[in-house]
């Protein structure tokens, strides 16, 4: 009996070993998360949030990305990125989006919301409410909350910046869960500890019996990797198959479309001008803009080929929009918003 058990163990080991070698020969490898680091001084530039997952801390931060690209980020007391001083009686225009709109990788004074404020200083106040890591669902949650709170003044205009990669964020897809998980693992220990508690709950949309529901997932429950995937091609292949199976059951595009059109409906019902603008230039993003435009929403095509054109990104250090891209964004948005220069 003992010999039989030993033989089974040896055969199983050799089988797994041969499978591991075979998978590596045909191109499968253990998991390697692309090296990426964001260090802020002082620490705590990003903070956990129970409704939005991530939020911005107030103050002034020196941020270094991938040990190479450094920039300053000045925040207001409400955590929004500083856009300059403006007359508080002027109409308020809010910009909602992700790190591209926020201006990750460029100093505060070179991000397009700041540049736009300088151009519209006599016409409007610009609020940069974008947060790195956000999709569009966080903007919907905030809009609903502000409408319900009758005491908070609503803005005159909301511009929601959209990119097709927001789909996985709005649905909290397996791929994005994995991205967040390993992103937290790369954080400084004291920051990582903050996001391992119950304070960080990430929102996502889903359909249940054709009803749209917003759910939340705690950061510590976002993703549980297959053991040993960093060392074994077999384990990594299993993880990929699990992710693919789960991805197939999620329609992130439909979730994003519902979010954008629901924001459009709420804004129209409450007298807010709502504009959906592209922040990147790709087929999937353009298809979404066309779809929601046909449904009656106002759209603005101002996307650039950020990932494909190195003239507009910070490569080789980082793929976010660079100073030149933000100048183009500011100019395009100014021409759209300024009453004397708007192109119909």
C-alpha positions in Angstrom: 0.0 0.0 0.0 2.8 2.4 0.9 4.6 1.5 -2.3 1.5 2.2 -4.4 1.0 5.5 -2.7 4.6 6.4 -3.3 4.4 5.5 -7.0 1.3 7.6 -7.4 3.0 10.6 -5.8 6.1 10.1 -8.1 4.0 9.8 -11.2 1.9 12.9 -10.3 5.1 14.9 -9.6 6.7 13.9 -12.9 3.4 14.7 -14.8 3.2 18.1 -13.3 6.9 18.7 -14.0 6.6 17.7 -17.6 3.5 19.8 -18.0 5.3 22.8 -16.5 8.3 22.4 -18.8 6.0 21.9 -21.8 4.0 25.0 -21.1 7.1 27.1 -20.8 8.4 25.7 -24.1 5.3 26.9 -25.9 5.3 30.3 -24.3 3.5 30.1 -21.0 5.3 31.7 -18.0 4.8 32.3 -14.3 3.1 35.5 -13.5 5.2 38.7 -13.5 3.4 41.9 -12.6 4.9 44.8 -14.6 7.2 46.8 -12.4 5.4 50.0 -11.4 5.8 52.3 -8.4 4.2 55.5 -7.2 5.7 57.2 -4.2 4.3 60.3 -2.7 6.1 62.7 -0.2 4.5 63.0 2.3 2.8 59.5 2.1 -0.9 59.1 1.8 -1.7 61.0 -1.4 -4.4 58.4 -2.1 -6.7 57.4 0.7 -9.4 54.6 1.0 -13.0 55.5 0.6 -16.1 53.4 1.6 -18.2 54.6 -1.3 -15.7 55.4 -4.1 -12.8 53.0 -3.4 -10.2 55.7 -3.7 -10.1 59.3 -2.8 -7.5 62.1 -2.8 -6.1 63.6 0.4 -5.8 67.4 0.7 -2.4 69.0 0.8 0.7 69.3 -1.4 2.5 66.2 -2.6 5.7 65.4 -4.5 4.9 62.3 -6.5 7.5 60.0 -8.1 6.5 57.4 -10.7 8.7 54.4 -11.5 11.7 56.1 -9.7 12.0 58.5 -12.7 9.2 60.9 -13.3 8.4 63.4 -10.5 5.8 66.1 -10.3 4.0 68.2 -7.8 0.3 67.8 -6.9 -1.5 70.6 -5.0 -4.9 69.6 -3.6 -7.8 71.7 -2.2 -9.4 71.0 1.2 -12.0 68.8 -0.4 -9.3 66.7 -2.1 -9.8 68.0 -5.6 -6.7 69.0 -7.5 -6.1 72.8 -7.5 -7.0 74.6 -10.7 -6.2 78.1 -9.7 -8.1 80.9 -7.9 -11.4 82.0 -9.5 -14.3 84.3 -8.6 -16.7 82.1 -6.4 -19.7 83.7 -8.0 -18.9 82.5 -11.5 -20.7 79.4 -12.9 -19.1 76.1 -11.9 -17.9 73.6 -14.4 -16.9 70.2 -13.0 -14.5 67.8 -14.8 -15.0 64.2 -13.9 -12.7 61.3 -14.9 -9.6 59.2 -14.2 -5.9 59.9 -14.0 -5.8 61.2 -17.5 -8.2 64.1 -16.5 -6.6 64.5 -13.1 -3.2 65.1 -14.8 -1.2 62.2 -13.4 2.5 62.7 -14.5 2.4 66.5 -14.9 2.6 69.3 -12.4 -0.6 70.9 -11.2 -0.1 74.0 -13.3 0.4 72.0 -16.5 -2.7 69.8 -16.2 -5.4 70.8 -18.6 -8.1 71.7 -16.0 -5.6 74.3 -14.6 -4.8 75.6 -18.1 -8.5 75.7 -18.9 -9.2 77.8 -15.7 -6.6 80.3 -16.8 -8.4 80.6 -20.2 -11.8 80.9 -18.7 -10.9 83.0 -15.7 -13.6 85.6 -16.5 -16.3 83.2 -17.5 -16.3 80.1 -15.1 -14.9 78.2 -12.2 -13.2 74.9 -13.1 -13.3 72.1 -10.6 -11.0 69.0 -11.3 -12.9 66.2 -9.6 -11.0 63.4 -11.4 -9.3 60.7 -9.3 -6.7 58.2 -10.5 -8.1 54.8 -10.6 -11.7 55.9 -11.0 -14.1 55.0 -13.8 -17.4 56.7 -14.4 -19.4 54.9 -11.8 -17.9 57.0 -9.0 -19.2 60.1 -10.8 -22.7 58.7 -10.9 -22.6 57.9 -7.2 -21.5 61.4 -6.3 -24.1 63.0 -8.6 -26.9 61.0 -7.0 -25.7 61.9 -3.5 -25.5 65.6 -4.4 -28.9 65.7 -5.9 -30.4 64.1 -2.8 -28.6 66.6 -0.6 -30.7 69.7 -1.3 -28.3 72.0 0.6 -25.3 71.4 -1.8 -25.4 73.7 -4.9 -25.2 71.8 -8.1 -22.8 72.8 -10.9 -23.9 74.5 -14.1 -22.0 72.0 -16.2 -20.5 68.5 -15.7 -18.1 67.1 -18.3 -17.6 63.4 -17.9 -14.4 62.1 -19.6 -14.7 58.6 -21.0 -12.3 56.0 -22.4 -13.1 52.4 -23.3 -10.7 51.2 -20.6 -13.2 52.6 -18.1 -15.5 49.7 -18.9 -13.5 47.3 -16.8 -13.4 49.8 -13.9 -17.2 50.4 -14.1 -17.7 46.6 -14.0 -14.8 45.8 -11.7 -13.7 43.1 -14.0 -11.4 40.3 -13.0 -8.6 42.0 -14.9 -9.1 45.3 -13.1 -9.4 43.5 -9.7 -6.1 41.8 -10.4 -4.6 45.2 -11.4 -5.8 46.8 -8.2 -4.6 43.9 -6.0 -1.0 43.9 -7.3 -1.0 47.7 -7.4 -1.7 47.7 -3.6 1.0 45.1 -3.1 3.5 47.6 -4.7 2.5 50.4 -2.3 4.5 51.4 0.7 3.7 49.2 3.7 2.0 52.0 5.6 -0.2 52.8 2.6 -0.9 49.2 1.8 -2.1 48.7 5.4 -4.7 51.4 4.9 -6.2 49.7 1.9 -6.4 46.3 3.6 -9.2 47.3 5.9 -12.9 47.8 5.4 -12.6 51.5 4.6 -11.8 50.9 0.9 -14.9 49.6 -0.9 -14.8 49.7 -4.7 -18.1 50.2 -6.5 -19.2 48.4 -9.6 -22.3 48.1 -11.7 -24.1 44.9 -12.7 -27.5 43.9 -14.1 -29.8 41.6 -12.3 -33.1 40.7 -14.1 -32.4 43.8 -16.3 -32.2 46.0 -13.3 -29.0 48.0 -12.8 -27.5 47.6 -9.4 -24.5 49.3 -7.8 -22.5 46.9 -5.6 -19.3 47.3 -3.6 -16.3 45.0 -3.0 -13.8 45.5 -0.1 -10.2 45.9 -1.3 -9.1 42.8 0.6 -11.8 40.8 -1.3 -11.0 42.1 -4.7 -8.8 39.3 -5.9 -7.5 36.0 -4.6 -4.7 34.7 -6.9 -4.1 31.0 -7.5 -1.3 29.9 -5.1 2.2 29.8 -6.6 1.3 31.6 -9.9 4.4 33.8 -9.5 6.5 30.6 -9.7 4.5 28.2 -11.9 3.3 28.4 -15.5 0.6 25.9 -14.6 -0.8 28.0 -11.8 -0.7 31.1 -13.9 -2.4 29.4 -16.8 -5.2 28.3 -14.4 -5.6 31.9 -13.2 -5.9 33.2 -16.7 -8.5 30.7 -17.6 -10.5 31.6 -14.4 -10.2 35.3 -15.3 -11.3 34.7 -18.9 -14.3 32.6 -17.8 -15.5 35.4 -15.4 -14.8 38.1 -18.0 -17.0 36.4 -20.5 -20.0 36.8 -18.1 -19.5 40.6 -17.7 -20.6 43.2 -20.3 -18.6 46.2 -19.2 -19.6 48.2 -22.3 -23.3 47.9 -21.5 -22.6 48.9 -17.9 -20.7 52.0 -19.0 -23.4 53.0 -21.4 -26.0 52.7 -18.7 -24.0 54.8 -16.3 -23.4 57.6 -18.8 -27.0 57.7 -20.0 -28.2 57.7 -16.4 -26.0 60.6 -15.6 -27.3 62.4 -18.7 -30.9 61.7 -17.5 -30.2 63.0 -13.9 -28.5 66.1 -15.2 -31.3 67.0 -17.6 -33.9 66.5 -14.8 -31.9 68.9 -12.5 -31.0 71.6 -15.0 -27.3 70.6 -15.3 -25.6 70.8 -18.7 -24.0 67.3 -19.2 -21.2 66.6 -21.8 -19.5 63.3 -22.4 -16.0 63.7 -23.8 -13.5 61.2 -25.1 -10.1 61.4 -23.5 -8.4 58.9 -25.8 -8.7 58.1 -29.5 -9.6 54.5 -30.3 -12.4 52.7 -32.0 -14.1 51.4 -28.9 -14.2 54.8 -27.3 -15.6 56.4 -30.5 -18.2 53.7 -30.8 -19.4 54.5 -27.3 -19.7 58.2 -28.0 -21.7 57.5 -31.2 -24.0 55.2 -29.3 -24.8 57.6 -26.5 -25.0 60.5 -28.9 -27.7 58.6 -30.9 -29.5 58.2 -27.5 -29.7 61.9 -27.1 -26.6 62.8 -25.0 -24.2 65.6 -25.9 -20.7 64.4 -26.7 -17.3 66.0 -27.5 -14.6 64.2 -29.4 -11.3 65.5 -28.0 -9.4 62.2 -27.6 -5.7 61.8 -28.5 -3.8 58.6 -29.3 -2.1 58.7 -26.0 -0.9 55.1 -25.8 0.1 54.9 -29.5 1.8 58.3 -30.1 4.8 59.0 -27.9 4.5 62.7 -28.7 1.6 62.7 -26.3 2.8 60.5 -23.4 5.5 60.3 -20.8 7.2 57.3 -22.2 9.6 55.6 -21.5 8.8 56.4 -17.9 5.0 56.4 -17.9 2.1 56.2 -20.5 0.0 59.0 -19.1 -0.6 62.2 -21.2 2.4 64.6 -21.1 2.5 68.4 -21.1 1.9 68.6 -24.8 -1.2 66.5 -24.6 -2.7 68.6 -21.8 -2.1 71.7 -23.8 -4.1 70.2 -26.7 -6.9 69.1 -24.3 -7.1 72.6 -22.8 -7.3 74.2 -26.2 -10.0 71.8 -27.6 -12.1 72.2 -24.5 -11.7 75.9 -24.4 -13.0 76.2 -28.0 -16.0 74.1 -27.1 -16.9 75.9 -23.9 -16.2 79.5 -24.8 -19.4 81.1 -26.1 -17.5 83.3 -28.6 -15.4 80.4 -30.0 -17.7 77.4 -29.7 -17.8 75.4 -33.0 -21.3 74.1 -33.6 
